């Protein structure tokens, strides 16, 4: 049963989906993965990396594409035009292979929203590590967009999100996914594990 929709902790993570780049991918049996080209590393990636991503995306143990996206704050992120190019390629790949897209969105809500309107994707988009205010949540809520909450989050937003759009993640947190779900449940005022189990089961096959 997958509970952790996004983790960078090393395998094995039997309840989690390990996020990695094509260069770092190294599979072990019965582990689920998400593979993508992060906006922080776009500048150093080559066509070989994109070709490898295209190949890996078709593996059965790769259940999502990403994390991909736009970061307008990180000093090491690639120029905007390169981030956009890589993001568009991964949107198209997600649609081609029929797998969800995990999105890194930092100060780029307008860009992400515009691209979602442009592509009208059939595959779900998951905005990972979501910390935005309720107003940002309402702006980004579109059919097929999910929000993954980690160790740090806006409590008001957590209480405002429809249960059907809610996921949980450890990312790089030292906390376990059980601890994070317990914290989310406490702040939301309901037991979230069954909800998260149902949502992840529907997304990651």
Backbone as a ProteinNet text record, in pm:
[ID]
protein_1_A
[PRIMARY]
XXXXXXXXXXXXXXXXXXXXXXXXXXXXXXXXXXXXXXXXXXXXXXXXXXXXXXXXXXXXXXXXXXXXXXXXXXXXXXXXXXXXXXXXXXXXXXXXXXXXXXXXXXXXXXXXXXXXXXXXXXXXXXXXXXXXXXXXXXXXXXXXXXXXXXXXXXXXXXXXXXXXXXXXXXXXXXXXXXXXXXXXXXXXXXXXXXXXXXXXXXXXX
[TERTIARY]
83.6	0	87.5	71.3	146.7	78.1	155.6	108.5	189.1	315.5	410	423.2	360.3	356.2	484.9	578.9	700.9	808.2	913.5	1023.7	1156.6	1257	1394.1	1481.3	1420.6	1496.4	1536.1	1647.7	1695.5	1606.6	1610.3	1536.5	1597.5	1512.1	1372.3	1277.6	1171.9	1063.3	932.6	894.5	779.8	648.2	635.8	512.4	527	642.7	669.4	706.6	695.9	740.3	867.5	979.2	1108.1	1123.2	1151.8	1170.8	1319.8	1354.5	1494.8	1507.6	1629.2	1657.3	1691.2	1688.9	1728.9	1870.4	1959.2	2097.5	2108.5	2019.3	2029	1943.9	1867.8	1775.3	1850.9	1814	1870.3	1763.6	1699.9	1580.6	1612.6	1526.2	1525	1385.4	1375.7	1249.1	1141.3	1021	900.4	903	989.8	992.5	927.2	850.5	788.7	872.6	875.5	958.3	881.5	928.7	893.2	1024.3	1032.9	1157.9	1132.6	1218.2	1201.6	1325.1	1318.2	1428.1	1383	1438.5	1405.6	1454.6	1379.9	1425.5	1563.5	1605.8	1738.5	1850.2	1822.7	1929.8	1912.4	1810.8	1784.3	1906.9	1976.1	2089.4	2203.2	2215.4	2325.7	2282.3	2154.8	2104.1	2129.2	2144.1	2168.8	2054.8	2061.9	1962.3	1966.6	2083.5	2093.5	2007.5	2003.8	1920.1	1772.8	1731.1	1591	1558	1651.7	1628.7	1617.3	1702.5	1694.6	1562.7	1520.2	1391.8	1278.8	1282.7	1179.6	1173.4	1289	1293.8	1243	1290.8	1251.3	1102.3	1046.1	904.7	813.1	860.3	778.5	791.2	875.3	890.7	767.7	738.1	622	643.4	768.5	793.7	804.6	805.7	799.3	652.8	594.6	450.3	413.8	514.6	488.1	608.3	585.2	689.6	715.3	842.2	876.4	963.5	1021.7	948.1	998.1	902.5	928.9	865.6	895.9	827.4	909.1	871.3	930.8	966.5	1088.7	1133.6	1188.7	1118.2	1158.4	1234	1275.4	1341.9	1481.6	1501.9	1628.3	1741.7	1852.3	1964.9	2026.5	2022.9	2086.1	1997.9	1872.6	1781.1	1824.5	1791.4	1825.2	1745	1788.4	1709.1	1566.7	1476.3	1334	1303.4	1364.8	1331.6	1370.4	1479.7	1521	1428.8	1389.3	1293.7	1162.7	1114.7	989.7	1000.8	1112	1133.1	1129.1	1200.4	1204.1	1067.6	997.6	866	768.6	769.6	680.8	708.1	834.1	868.4	815.3	819.3	773.5	620.9	555.4	409	368.4	435.4	403.9	432.9	542.3	577.4	474.4	432.2	328.2	203	163.5	45	68.4	188.5	218.2	216.3	275.5	284.6	167.7	83.6	-34.6	-5	87.9	123.8	119.5	85.8	76	206.1	192.3	306.2	322.3	440.3	470.9	540.2	485.1	526.5	593.8	709.3	782.7	744.2	674.4	622.7	665.6	762.7	807.5	793	699	671.9	634.4	575	544.1	400.2	311.3	172.8	107.3	131.6	70	116.8	245.1	300.1	239.6	236.2	179.9	33.3	-40.8	-182.6	-200.8	-119.2	-129.9	-99.9	-0.4	33.6	-76.7	-137.5	-247.5	-363.6	-392.3	-499.2	-461.8	-335.1	-290.6	-299.1	-253.5	-246.2	-375.1	-456.7	-575.4	-539.8	-445.8	-393.3	-498	-487.1	-571.7	-515.9	-382.9	-318.6	-321.8	-330.6	-330.6	-198.9	-208	-92	-91.4	26.1	40.1	138.7	91.2	180	234.6	362.1	418.5	468.1	470	517.8	439.5	308.8	228.6	219.5	256.8	254.5	174.1	107.3	39.2	-78.9	-122.6	-239.7	-366.8	-479.7	-605.3	-635.8	-598.4	-624.1	-545.2	-422.4	-342.3	-401.5	-446.7	-513.5	-632.2	-714.9	-833.8	-794.7	-685.2	-639	-595.9	-528.5	-470.9	-565.7	-673.6	-765	-832.6	-801.6	-859.8	-883.9	-971.5	-989.5	-857.3	-827.5	-706.4	-583.6	-596.6	-483	-496.2	-390.1	-384.6	-277.1	-283.6	-190	-132.6	-0.9	67.4	127.4	96.4	140.6	250	353.9	464.4	473.3	595.2	616.1	569.9	590.2	554.2	438	336.8	217.7	138.5	47	-44.4	-168.6	-193.1	-303.1	-437.2	-455.8	-582.8	-606.6	-500	-512.1	-545.2	-479.7	-507.5	-654.3	-711.8	-852.4	-947.1	-896.6	-982.4	-985.5	-883.3	-873	-975.2	-1040.7	-1128.1	-1048	-1103.9	-1032.5	-989.9	-1065.2	-1035.3	-909.8	-856.7	-738.9	-613.5	-621.8	-515.6	-424.3	-292.6	-189.5	-90	-3.7	98	233.9	339.9	475.1	576.7	690.7	801.7	902.4	915.1	1015.9	1153	1217.3	1346	1335.5	1214.9	1194.3	1247.5	1301.6	1340.6	1220.7	1103.1	983.3	938.2	874.7	817.8	686.4	640.7	512.6	399.4	413.1	311.3	303.6	419.7	421.2	357.9	386.4	331.5	179.8	133.4	-10.9	-79.8	-14.8	-70.8	-83.4	20	15.3	-93.9	-103.9	-207.9	-347.2	-363.3	-492.7	-531.4	-433.8	-460.1	-503.2	-432.6	-463.9	-590.7	-624.5	-748.4	-869.2	-843.9	-952.4	-1024.6	-954.8	-1011.8	-899	-929.5	-829.9	-808.5	-687.2	-660	-599.6	-551.1	-485.3	-575	-700.9	-784.5	-805.8	-815.5	-834.5	-710.6	-593.6	-468.4	-444.7	-477.1	-466.6	-552.3	-674.2	-766.9	-716.3	-668.2	-623.6	-499.4	-403.1	-280	-308.1	-398.7	-432.4	-495.2	-573	-635.4	-535.8	-430.2	-334.1	-221.7	-165.5	-42	-71.4	-64.2	-102.8	18.4
-119.4	0	125	210.7	334.9	442	501.1	614.1	740.3	721	831.1	856.6	964.1	988.3	1045.7	1085.1	1149.5	1145.6	1068.9	1065.5	1061.7	1122.1	1115.9	1026.8	956.5	865.5	741.3	680.7	565.8	443	359.3	232.5	140.7	51.7	28.8	123.4	162.2	242.8	175.1	67.6	-12.5	63.6	170.7	250.2	377.2	394	520.2	506.6	619.6	632.1	715.6	655.3	723.2	809.3	937.1	1031.3	1044.1	1031.2	1039.8	1090.1	1125.7	1167.2	1045.2	1058.6	944.3	896	988.1	950.7	869	894.1	830.4	705.4	672.6	559.7	427.6	351.6	219	136.4	48.1	-18.9	-134.5	-153	-275.1	-336	-463	-535	-481	-468.7	-428.9	-283.6	-201	-60.2	20.5	124.4	213.8	341.5	397.3	514.6	621.2	743.3	855.7	908.2	923.1	965.9	1091.2	1190.8	1314.6	1401.7	1512.6	1609.6	1734.3	1750.9	1858.6	1991.6	2101.6	2231	2273.5	2221	2258	2197	2085.5	2018.8	2029.7	2102.2	2114.8	2167.4	2263	2325.7	2231.2	2122	2028.2	1904.9	1897.1	1778.8	1786.9	1670.3	1658.6	1581.3	1570.4	1490.5	1344.8	1297	1159.5	1140	1242.5	1234	1226.5	1305.9	1301.1	1168.6	1115	984.6	874.2	881.6	782.1	794.8	918.5	940.5	878.9	898.6	844	691.3	628.3	482.3	438.5	504.1	466.2	487.1	588.7	621.3	506	414.4	303.8	178.3	184.7	70.7	57.5	-64.6	-89	-34.4	-35.5	12.8	164.6	232.2	378.8	416.4	470.5	494.3	640.3	727.6	869.8	933.8	1049.5	1128.8	1250.4	1281.7	1397.6	1360.3	1455	1578.1	1672.2	1734.1	1833.2	1963.4	2072.1	2195.4	2320.2	2421.9	2555.1	2606.1	2658	2718.2	2856.6	2960.3	3097.7	3159.7	3077	3129.8	3074.4	2946.7	2881.7	2938.3	2974	3036	2943.2	2813.8	2720	2671.2	2717.9	2671.7	2724.9	2649.6	2688.5	2810.5	2878.3	2990	2946.6	3042.9	3013.1	2939.5	2980.3	2917.2	2769.6	2735	2594.8	2515.3	2576.1	2509.3	2481.4	2580	2563.5	2452.8	2450.9	2348.8	2208.9	2191.5	2060.9	2024.1	2120.9	2095.7	2052.5	2122.6	2086.6	1944.3	1909.1	1774.7	1668.3	1697.8	1600.4	1597.2	1708.6	1706.9	1613.8	1631.8	1549.2	1401.5	1373.5	1234.9	1172.3	1247.1	1199.8	1159.7	1242.6	1212	1089.8	1080	969.7	834.6	828.3	698.6	674.3	776	758.6	746.2	832.3	828.4	968.7	980.8	1112.8	1191.6	1324	1415.5	1480.7	1464.6	1524	1657.3	1763.2	1899	1970.6	2029.1	2119.2	2261.1	2331.3	2465.7	2561.6	2646.3	2747.2	2884.6	2963	3099	3099.2	2989.9	2977.6	2931.9	2966.4	2919.5	2962.3	3086.3	3135.7	3055	3019.3	2942.8	2802.2	2738.7	2603.7	2604.3	2702.4	2711.7	2734.9	2822.2	2850.7	2726.3	2648.7	2527.2	2421.7	2414	2319.3	2356.1	2484.5	2527.7	2499.6	2520.4	2499.8	2353	2262.9	2121.5	2044.2	2093.8	2017.9	1870.3	1839	1702	1600.3	1482.4	1371.4	1307.8	1315.7	1254.9	1349	1293.3	1377.7	1454.2	1574.4	1652.7	1657.2	1636.2	1637.2	1746	1847.8	1953.7	1909.5	1876	1815.1	1921.5	1882.3	1972.1	2101.3	2094	2215.7	2287.8	2417.1	2499.3	2627.4	2640	2764.7	2795.4	2919.4	2965.4	2912.3	2919.8	2875	2945	3072.3	3144.6	3083.6	3037.6	2973.1	2836.5	2765.2	2637	2654.7	2753.6	2775.7	2812.2	2888	2927.3	2806.6	2710.2	2596.2	2477.7	2477.7	2363.5	2356.6	2249.8	2221.2	2071.2	2024.9	1879.7	1810.2	1707.9	1630.5	1684.1	1790.1	1842.8	1800.6	1735.4	1690.2	1769.2	1765.9	1840.7	1748.3	1740.1	1652.7	1736	1699	1773.3	1695.2	1766.7	1707	1754.6	1762.4	1801.3	1944.3	2034.6	2175.9	2209.7	2277	2307.6	2417.6	2476.4	2577.1	2505.1	2518.8	2445.1	2485.7	2614.6	2659.4	2594.8	2581.5	2517.2	2369.9	2304.2	2163.4	2142	2232.1	2219.2	2254.7	2330	2375.5	2278.9	2195.9	2111.9	1998.5	1972.1	1854.6	1726.7	1636.4	1513.6	1433.4	1441.6	1363.5	1410.4	1527.5	1583.7	1577	1512.8	1519.1	1397.2	1424.8	1321.5	1361.8	1267.3	1294	1248.7	1310.2	1277.9	1304.7	1236.7	1267.6	1360.6	1355.5	1433.9	1404.7	1504.2	1482	1490.5	1489.8	1503	1380.6	1403.2	1288.6	1216.1	1277.9	1214.1	1100	1001.7	892.5	938.2	865.4	899.4	881.2	785.2	766.8	889.9	947.1	1067.2	1185.4	1199.1	1310.5	1296.5	1176.8	1156.2	1180.8	1142.2	1168.6	1318.5	1394.5	1539.1	1601.6	1558	1608.5	1576	1454.5	1412.1	1496.9	1521.2	1600.9	1742.7	1803.7	1942	1953.4	1849.4	1852.5	1808.6	1731.7	1688	1564.5	1481.3	1354.4	1258.6	1130.2	1028.5	1024	1056.6	1072	948.4	854.2	739.3	668.8	637.1	569.1	654.1	784.4	875.5	874.8	883.6	886.2	752	642.2	510	503.9	552.8	548.5	635	755.4	847.4	795.4	743.8	693.7	568.5	483.9	362.8	397.1	505.7	547	607.5	669.9	741.8	654.3	572.2	501.6	353.1	304.4	165.7	85.2
0	0	0	-100.3	-107.5	-22.6	68	148	117.5	83.7	64.1	-86	-133.7	-277.8	-333.8	-244.9	-294.9	-186.1	-211.9	-115.5	-189.1	-123.1	-174.3	-86.2	7	92	12.4	47.3	-31.6	-14.6	-115	-109.2	-3.6	51.4	16.1	89.4	20	75.9	35	104.9	59.2	55.5	134.8	133.4	50.3	-16.3	-82.7	-228.9	-297.7	-436.1	-434.3	-472.3	-469	-593.4	-570.8	-680.1	-711.1	-839.7	-878.3	-1021.4	-1058.1	-1194.8	-1279.4	-1410.6	-1495.1	-1463.9	-1430.4	-1401.5	-1273.9	-1178.6	-1047.3	-1034.6	-1136.5	-1127.4	-1114	-1011.3	-988.9	-918.7	-991.7	-941.6	-849	-749	-669.9	-679.7	-655	-671.8	-579.3	-632.5	-558.5	-510	-565.9	-530.5	-643	-603.8	-701.5	-713.4	-836.2	-862.7	-940.5	-922.4	-1008.6	-1064.9	-1196.2	-1258.5	-1341.2	-1321.1	-1396.1	-1389.5	-1459.7	-1463.2	-1389	-1269.9	-1177.4	-1233.5	-1209.2	-1261.9	-1211.8	-1097	-1047.9	-1131.2	-1199.8	-1275.3	-1426.9	-1469.8	-1613.2	-1687	-1625.7	-1692.2	-1725.1	-1651.3	-1674.4	-1752.4	-1787.9	-1856.6	-2006.5	-2067	-2210	-2275.3	-2407.2	-2477.9	-2434.4	-2395.1	-2344.7	-2220.7	-2134.2	-2013.7	-2050.5	-2147.1	-2189	-2256.9	-2334.9	-2397.7	-2292.8	-2190.2	-2083.1	-2007.4	-1982	-1916.1	-1998.5	-2128.7	-2216	-2204.4	-2194.9	-2180.1	-2043.2	-1938.8	-1802.4	-1778.7	-1841.2	-1819.8	-1857.3	-1937.6	-1984.5	-1898.1	-1795.7	-1705.7	-1614.9	-1577	-1491	-1350.4	-1300.7	-1165.1	-1157.4	-1271.1	-1274.5	-1289.5	-1181.7	-1178	-1195.9	-1208.1	-1228.7	-1297.1	-1359.4	-1420.9	-1331.5	-1309.9	-1228.2	-1111.2	-1037.6	-1037.4	-1145.7	-1209.9	-1313	-1267.6	-1337.7	-1302	-1321.6	-1244	-1255.2	-1116.2	-1101.9	-976.6	-1008.8	-962.1	-989.2	-872.6	-776.8	-658	-636.9	-666.6	-636.1	-721.4	-656.1	-726.8	-830.5	-805.3	-896.2	-1009.4	-1013.1	-1117.6	-1253.5	-1356.3	-1493	-1535.8	-1641.5	-1694.5	-1725.7	-1720.1	-1734.9	-1865.8	-1975.2	-2102.9	-2103.4	-2034.6	-2028.7	-1936.1	-1824.3	-1735.7	-1809.4	-1883.4	-1956.5	-2061.6	-2131.5	-2234.3	-2173.2	-2061.1	-1994.7	-1937.8	-1881.8	-1824.9	-1934	-2046.2	-2156.1	-2206.7	-2216.7	-2263.4	-2167.6	-2038.1	-1939.4	-1930.2	-1957	-1968.7	-2083	-2195.3	-2312	-2285.2	-2215.3	-2183.9	-2089.9	-1989.4	-1897.9	-1973.8	-2069	-2149.3	-2238.1	-2293.6	-2386.2	-2316.4	-2196	-2128.1	-2032.9	-2012.4	-1928.7	-1780.9	-1731.9	-1590.5	-1531.3	-1400.6	-1337.4	-1345.8	-1337.5	-1341.7	-1204.8	-1143.9	-1012.9	-1036.5	-975.9	-1010.8	-894.5	-926	-837.3	-879.4	-791.2	-822.7	-712.1	-742.9	-647.1	-711.6	-658.3	-706.8	-854.6	-901	-1044.2	-1066	-973.7	-983.4	-1114.6	-1156.5	-1280.1	-1400.7	-1401.4	-1513.3	-1517.2	-1401.4	-1393.1	-1435.8	-1388.5	-1423.3	-1573.1	-1630.9	-1774.1	-1857.4	-1814.7	-1888.5	-1875.7	-1757.7	-1741	-1832.2	-1843.3	-1933.9	-2079.4	-2112.8	-2249.9	-2291.5	-2204.3	-2240.4	-2212.5	-2116.3	-2073.7	-2055.8	-1967.9	-1960.2	-1914.6	-1971.6	-1926.8	-1800.7	-1784	-1668.1	-1547.7	-1426.5	-1307	-1290.8	-1237.4	-1195.8	-1043.7	-984.7	-838.2	-800.7	-731.3	-684.5	-549.8	-547.7	-427.5	-330.2	-201.7	-97.3	-90.7	-104.6	-115.4	18.7	17.3	138.5	120.6	5.9	-25.9	64	55.7	129.5	63	134.1	71.9	-60	-72.5	-197.6	-313.8	-286.5	-389.9	-424	-322.1	-345.8	-438.9	-410.6	-493.7	-636.5	-651.8	-784.2	-865.8	-799.7	-869.7	-883.3	-808.2	-814.5	-950.8	-1021.8	-1152	-1158.2	-1244.4	-1256.3	-1283.5	-1202.2	-1221.6	-1151.6	-1071.7	-995.9	-849.6	-800.1	-661.1	-587.6	-453.7	-370.9	-263.9	-260.1	-165.3	-52.9	71	188.7	260.7	300.5	373.1	515.7	567.1	706.5	733.4	637.5	655.8	563.1	619.6	541.5	609.2	535.5	586.9	640.9	769.5	833.1	774.2	747.9	689.7	553	475.8	345.1	360.3	455.1	480.6	512.8	589	627.2	513.8	415.7	306.1	188	174	54.2	57.2	-55.4	-61	-35.7	40.9	78.3	-44	-151.9	-271.4	-344.2	-307.4	-374.5	-288.3	-173.5	-72.8	-77.2	-78.5	-69.7	38.8	76.3	178.1	127.4	181	135.5	246.3	236.5	326.4	261.1	128.3	56.6	119.3	182.6	248.1	400.6	453.4	597.2	672.9	792.7	875.7	937.2	931.1	984.3	894.5	953.7	875.4	813.6	712.6	652	752.8	844.7	948.7	1038.5	1073.5	1156.2	1083.8	955.5	878.8	864.8	836.4	825	959.2	1067.7	1201.1	1225.5	1187.1	1203.3	1117.2	992.9	903.8	958.5	1008.2	1063.2	1184.2	1270	1390	1353.3	1259.1	1223.2	1140.3	1067.8	988.5	1070.2	1176.3	1261.5	1212.8	1133.3	1088.6	1055	1060.4	1028.9	878.2	835.8	693.3	626.6	703.7	640.4	538.3	571.7	470.8	345.8	363.3	250.1	160.8	223.2	147.9	79.1	146.7	83.8	-42.3	-33.1	-146.5	-261.8	-228.9	-333.8	-404.7	-328.9	-391.2	-473.8	-424.5	-499	-633.8	-637.4	-762.4	-859.6	-807.6	-892	-943.7	-855.4	-888.2	-904.2	-1025.1	-1054.2	-1097.3
[MASK]
+++++++++++++++++++++++++++++++++++++++++++++++++++++++++++++++++++++++++++++++++++++++++++++++++++++++++++++++++++++++++++++++++++++++++++++++++++++++++++++++++++++++++++++++++++++++++++++++++++++++++++++

